[in-house]
Amino acid sequence: MALARHLPPNIRFGTSTWTYDGWAGDVYHQPYRGPQPAKRLEEYARYPLFRTVGIDSAFYEPPSEAVLAAYASALPPGFPCVSKVWDRITAKRFNQDRRWGNLAGLRNPDFLNAELFKEAVLGPYTRAFRDHAGCFVFEFQAMRGKDVPDPGQWAAQLDTFLRALLRPGRAYADAVKLFEPYDRVREPLPELRQDLLRLIAEATRRRLEALILANNRAEGNAPGTLRAVAEAWANAANAPL
């Protein structure tokens, strides 16, 4: 609570998603059977440092109006969420995920289909989640052929934006194996934290709202990453904790 008081009001911390048993005793103090996302979300939103959250699961399937309504009822008014866009819209070609069945490897006719986005994604959010729809993240899959950009240029562009997701050069699957069950920070990344502090300072200087989401796969525990960044910000301002 003390750290939260020292953060600028335009800075919103949150995590990429929220249904982790490893956060028991830290973020969560109630027992849960299974994911129970709506119930956990209600307790998540009471954690002092969290003022936004990511809905990563929307990448695999857009949430229904009923699911979004349950999330909305669990959140305080005006609590913004960052939602990934369904990969049916962001994949140029279907990958080998079993979800696609016989479509795997084929070109996706719905790539950047605006009508499908409005119907399957934007529509439910507009009707059931308008007060909490902060922004949408378009996560594009691997590009091939003429769509492939220069690797160095592409990596530099991504590094500017994907600050608190993974350590550069580490595969997502390797991070999962290394850090599960995400109960503590296992590998602090000073450069990542400095990047976030610079982002906070720039957003504050320009009077912009910044939604900063940390991922468990960055350091091993997203709440711990955000607490460390908040503490560093407070210390830089010589603010008593």
HUZIKA-V163388 format. One record per residue. N is the residue number from 1. RES is the residue in one small letter. PSI is psi in radians with two decimals (none if undefined). NEAR is the number of other C-alpha atoms within 8 Angstrom. Layout:
[[N;RES;PSI;NEAR] [N;RES;PSI;NEAR]]
This chain:
[[1;m;-0.67;6] [2;a;-0.74;6] [3;l;-0.73;12] [4;a;-0.63;9] [5;r;-0.44;6] [6;h;-0.09;10] [7;l;2.49;10] [8;p;2.53;6] [9;p;-0.37;5] [10;n;-0.04;10] [11;i;2.14;13] [12;r;2.05;12] [13;f;2.61;14] [14;g;-3.11;15] [15;t;2.83;15] [16;s;-0.58;12] [17;t;-3.01;10] [18;w;0.01;11] [19;t;1.15;8] [20;y;2.16;9] [21;d;-0.45;6] [22;g;-0.20;7] [23;w;0.06;10] [24;a;2.38;10] [25;g;-0.16;6] [26;d;-1.33;6] [27;v;-0.68;10] [28;y;2.37;11] [29;h;0.07;7] [30;q;2.61;5] [31;p;2.47;5] [32;y;2.45;7] [33;r;1.92;5] [34;g;-3.00;4] [35;p;-0.81;8] [36;q;1.04;9] [37;p;-0.71;9] [38;a;-0.74;9] [39;k;-0.74;8] [40;r;-0.62;13] [41;l;-0.63;12] [42;e;-0.74;10] [43;e;-0.64;10] [44;y;-0.80;11] [45;a;-0.27;12] [46;r;-0.18;7] [47;y;2.19;8] [48;p;-0.58;8] [49;l;-0.23;11] [50;f;2.06;13] [51;r;0.20;11] [52;t;2.99;15] [53;v;2.65;15] [54;g;2.43;14] [55;i;1.40;11] [56;d;-0.55;9] [57;s;-0.34;9] [58;a;-0.26;12] [59;f;-0.62;10] [60;y;-0.44;7] [61;e;2.25;8] [62;p;2.32;11] [63;p;2.50;9] [64;s;2.94;7] [65;e;-0.64;10] [66;a;-0.74;7] [67;v;-0.80;8] [68;l;-0.65;13] [69;a;-0.66;10] [70;a;-0.71;9] [71;y;-0.77;11] [72;a;-0.69;12] [73;s;-0.36;7] [74;a;-0.25;10] [75;l;2.61;10] [76;p;2.78;8] [77;p;2.41;6] [78;g;0.18;6] [79;f;1.91;10] [80;p;2.54;11] [81;c;2.52;12] [82;v;2.01;13] [83;s;2.34;13] [84;k;2.62;14] [85;v;2.45;14] [86;w;2.29;12] [87;d;-0.16;11] [88;r;-0.39;8] [89;i;-0.45;12] [90;t;-0.10;13] [91;a;2.17;12] [92;k;-0.56;9] [93;r;2.43;9] [94;f;2.28;13] [95;n;-2.93;7] [96;q;0.23;7] [97;d;2.41;8] [98;r;-0.30;6] [99;r;-0.53;4] [100;w;-0.26;10] [101;g;-2.22;7] [102;n;-0.17;4] [103;l;-0.24;7] [104;a;2.27;12] [105;g;-0.20;8] [106;l;2.76;7] [107;r;2.42;7] [108;n;2.00;10] [109;p;-0.23;4] [110;d;0.23;8] [111;f;2.13;10] [112;l;0.72;7] [113;n;1.82;8] [114;a;-0.66;6] [115;e;-0.73;6] [116;l;-0.69;10] [117;f;-0.77;11] [118;k;-0.69;9] [119;e;-0.85;9] [120;a;-0.43;9] [121;v;-1.12;13] [122;l;-0.66;9] [123;g;-0.97;9] [124;p;-0.67;14] [125;y;-0.70;12] [126;t;-0.72;8] [127;r;-0.61;8] [128;a;-0.13;11] [129;f;0.39;12] [130;r;-0.66;8] [131;d;-0.20;9] [132;h;0.01;11] [133;a;1.75;11] [134;g;-1.05;8] [135;c;2.90;7] [136;f;2.47;8] [137;v;2.15;8] [138;f;1.85;7] [139;e;1.82;8] [140;f;2.43;7] [141;q;-3.09;7] [142;a;2.40;5] [143;m;2.49;7] [144;r;2.92;6] [145;g;-2.38;5] [146;k;-0.27;5] [147;d;-0.16;6] [148;v;2.08;7] [149;p;3.00;7] [150;d;2.20;6] [151;p;-0.75;6] [152;g;-0.76;6] [153;q;-0.75;8] [154;w;-0.76;9] [155;a;-0.70;8] [156;a;-0.70;8] [157;q;-0.75;8] [158;l;-0.67;8] [159;d;-0.47;8] [160;t;-0.52;7] [161;f;-0.69;6] [162;l;1.30;8] [163;r;-0.64;10] [164;a;0.71;10] [165;l;-1.05;10] [166;l;2.73;14] [167;r;2.34;7] [168;p;2.30;4] [169;g;-0.13;4] [170;r;2.30;8] [171;a;2.57;7] [172;y;-0.80;8] [173;a;-0.62;6] [174;d;-0.66;8] [175;a;-0.67;12] [176;v;-0.85;9] [177;k;-0.63;7] [178;l;-0.63;7] [179;f;-0.28;13] [180;e;2.49;8] [181;p;0.43;7] [182;y;0.65;13] [183;d;-0.17;9] [184;r;2.82;7] [185;v;2.16;12] [186;r;-0.40;8] [187;e;1.50;6] [188;p;2.44;7] [189;l;1.59;9] [190;p;-0.67;6] [191;e;-0.69;6] [192;l;-0.80;9] [193;r;-0.67;10] [194;q;-0.64;8] [195;d;-0.76;9] [196;l;-0.67;11] [197;l;-0.70;11] [198;r;-0.66;8] [199;l;-0.77;8] [200;i;-0.80;10] [201;a;-0.74;8] [202;e;-0.76;8] [203;a;-0.68;13] [204;t;-0.73;12] [205;r;-0.69;7] [206;r;0.03;6] [207;r;0.79;7] [208;l;2.65;8] [209;e;2.35;9] [210;a;2.19;9] [211;l;1.91;9] [212;i;1.95;9] [213;l;2.24;12] [214;a;2.59;15] [215;n;2.51;14] [216;n;-0.55;12] [217;r;-0.10;13] [218;a;-1.03;14] [219;e;-0.14;15] [220;g;-0.35;15] [221;n;1.87;16] [222;a;-0.77;15] [223;p;-0.68;9] [224;g;-0.65;9] [225;t;-0.81;13] [226;l;-0.65;12] [227;r;-0.72;10] [228;a;-0.71;8] [229;v;-0.74;11] [230;a;-0.68;12] [231;e;-0.71;9] [232;a;-0.67;9] [233;w;-0.78;11] [234;a;-0.72;14] [235;n;-0.65;9] [236;a;-0.51;7] [237;a;0.07;6] [238;n;0.68;6] [239;a;2.31;8] [240;p;2.38;5] [241;l;none;5]]
